[in-house]
């Protein structure tokens, strides 16, 4: 899903306002962040190793730092309750080529990169030793695609795209986007859930193993 406030046509170099800063860390929300992640069968320690942390913003959120070539502190922040109202927040600053990258704890991932819409799915994949990238929406800027190619095409191609089941067309579009950049990609379709986090832990493992064999 792409929130309207997150997708901005401006690029870093065109923006005239102040750059964003990371939201403040809130220690008292540590237990809530752990409980939230564990409730979704996600590893809080692995999240911490990748720089995720709790913050008391408009509501309690988990801040997820992003990577970009401009070195800007761009981030997404996931609401820690069941409300559907603005589940993800992010700076008003242009996103540019920002992506979320989640590595396994041992930093020795499999030689494939899994590409998802949301960061929680990337975290779920990393628990099984796979590097994951989240595009933070189903309509990423071309610069974000370029950034993935720049960072991972020599070490992790072919990429494995895992689209959310409510927008399978996004997977096909991504396939074409990478193909025009000379990178081979594969699409692996989920069964039994909207996204990887909807699956049980054993089902996630089975899916990821099967996805590595997709031709």
C-alpha positions in Angstrom: 0.0 0.0 0.0 1.2 3.5 -0.8 0.1 6.3 1.5 -0.5 9.6 -0.3 1.6 11.5 2.2 4.6 9.2 1.6 4.9 9.4 -2.2 6.4 12.7 -3.2 7.7 13.8 -6.7 10.5 15.9 -5.2 14.0 14.5 -5.0 16.5 15.2 -2.3 18.3 17.9 -4.3 15.1 19.8 -5.0 13.9 20.0 -1.4 14.4 23.4 0.3 13.3 22.6 3.8 15.2 21.2 6.8 16.3 17.5 6.6 14.5 15.0 8.8 15.9 13.7 12.0 15.2 10.3 13.5 12.3 10.2 16.1 13.5 10.0 19.7 14.0 6.6 21.3 11.6 5.8 24.1 12.9 3.2 26.5 9.6 2.8 28.3 8.0 1.5 25.1 10.6 -1.3 24.8 8.3 -4.0 26.3 5.4 -2.9 24.1 7.6 -3.0 21.0 8.8 -6.5 21.9 5.3 -7.7 22.6 4.1 -6.3 19.3 6.7 -8.0 17.2 6.4 -11.3 19.1 2.6 -11.1 18.5 3.4 -11.2 14.8 5.9 -14.0 15.2 8.8 -11.6 14.5 12.2 -11.5 16.3 12.7 -8.3 18.4 16.4 -8.9 18.7 16.8 -9.2 15.0 14.8 -6.0 14.6 17.2 -4.3 17.1 20.2 -5.6 15.2 18.9 -3.8 12.1 18.4 -0.5 14.0 14.6 -0.7 14.7 13.5 1.0 18.0 10.4 2.2 19.8 9.4 5.9 19.8 6.5 7.8 21.3 5.3 9.8 18.3 1.6 10.7 17.7 1.1 7.1 19.0 3.6 4.5 20.1 5.5 3.3 17.0 8.4 1.2 16.0 10.9 3.3 14.0 12.5 1.6 11.0 15.5 3.4 9.5 16.0 3.4 5.8 19.0 3.4 3.5 19.5 6.0 0.7 22.4 7.4 -1.3 21.9 10.9 0.1 22.7 9.8 3.6 19.4 11.3 4.9 17.7 10.0 8.0 14.7 8.8 6.3 12.5 6.3 8.1 9.1 4.6 8.4 7.4 4.1 11.8 4.9 1.3 12.4 2.0 1.9 14.7 1.9 -0.6 17.6 -1.8 -1.2 17.9 -4.5 -2.7 15.7 -5.8 0.6 14.4 -5.9 1.0 10.6 -5.5 4.7 10.9 -2.1 5.7 9.5 -0.4 2.4 10.3 2.9 3.7 8.8 4.2 7.2 9.2 7.2 8.8 7.6 8.9 12.2 7.2 7.5 14.9 4.9 10.9 15.0 3.4 11.1 13.4 -0.1 11.8 9.7 -0.1 14.1 9.7 -3.0 15.8 6.3 -3.4 15.2 5.2 0.2 14.6 1.5 0.9 14.4 -0.6 4.0 17.1 -3.3 4.2 17.0 -6.1 6.7 19.9 -8.5 7.2 20.1 -11.7 9.1 21.8 -11.5 12.4 24.8 -13.5 11.2 25.3 -11.2 8.3 25.9 -14.2 6.0 22.6 -14.2 4.1 21.7 -16.6 1.3 22.8 -15.4 -2.2 19.3 -14.2 -3.0 17.5 -11.0 -2.1 13.8 -11.1 -1.3 11.9 -8.0 -2.2 8.7 -7.1 -0.3 6.2 -4.3 -0.1 6.4 -3.9 3.7 9.3 -4.0 6.2 7.7 -6.6 8.5 7.9 -9.1 5.7 11.6 -8.3 5.2 12.2 -8.9 8.9 10.3 -12.2 8.7 12.5 -13.4 5.8 15.7 -12.3 7.6 14.9 -14.7 10.5 15.6 -17.5 8.0 18.9 -16.2 6.8 17.7 -14.2 3.8 18.4 -10.5 3.1 15.2 -8.6 2.6 14.3 -5.3 1.1 11.1 -3.4 1.7 9.9 -0.9 -0.9 7.5 0.8 1.6 4.6 0.6 -0.9 3.5 -1.0 -4.1 4.6 1.9 -6.4 8.2 2.7 -5.6 10.1 5.5 -7.2 12.4 4.5 -10.0 15.3 5.8 -7.9 14.5 3.1 -5.3 14.7 0.4 -7.9 18.1 1.8 -9.1 19.3 1.8 -5.5 18.5 -1.9 -5.1 20.2 -2.7 -8.4 23.3 -0.7 -7.4 23.6 -2.4 -4.0 22.6 -6.0 -4.7 22.7 -6.9 -8.4 26.3 -8.2 -8.3 25.9 -10.3 -5.1 22.3 -11.4 -4.8 20.7 -11.6 -8.3 18.4 -13.1 -9.4 16.1 -11.3 -7.0 12.9 -12.9 -5.7 9.9 -10.6 -5.6 7.1 -11.5 -3.2 4.1 -9.3 -3.9 1.2 -8.9 -1.5 -1.7 -11.0 -2.5 -4.0 -8.0 -2.7 -1.9 -6.5 -5.5 -0.3 -9.2 -7.6 0.1 -6.8 -10.5 2.7 -4.9 -8.5 4.9 -8.0 -8.8 4.7 -8.1 -12.6 5.4 -4.4 -12.8 8.5 -4.8 -10.6 9.6 -7.7 -12.7 9.6 -5.4 -15.7 11.3 -2.6 -13.9 14.3 -4.8 -13.0 14.4 -6.4 -16.4 14.8 -3.0 -18.1 17.8 -2.5 -15.8 19.3 -5.8 -16.9 18.7 -7.7 -13.6 17.0 -11.1 -13.6 14.2 -11.4 -11.1 11.6 -14.0 -10.2 8.2 -13.7 -8.7 7.1 -16.0 -5.9 3.4 -16.0 -5.1 2.1 -16.6 -1.5 -0.7 -18.9 -0.6 -2.6 -18.8 2.7 -2.1 -15.2 3.5 -1.9 -11.6 2.3 1.8 -11.3 2.9 4.6 -13.3 4.5 3.8 -12.1 8.0 0.3 -13.7 7.6 1.9 -17.1 7.5 2.9 -19.2 10.5 6.6 -19.6 11.2 6.9 -23.1 9.6 4.9 -21.9 6.6 7.2 -18.9 6.1 10.2 -21.3 6.1 8.6 -23.6 3.6 7.6 -20.7 1.3 11.0 -19.1 1.3 12.7 -22.5 0.5 10.2 -23.0 -2.3 10.6 -19.5 -3.5 14.4 -20.0 -3.9 13.6 -22.7 -6.5 11.2 -20.7 -8.6 12.3 -20.6 -12.2 
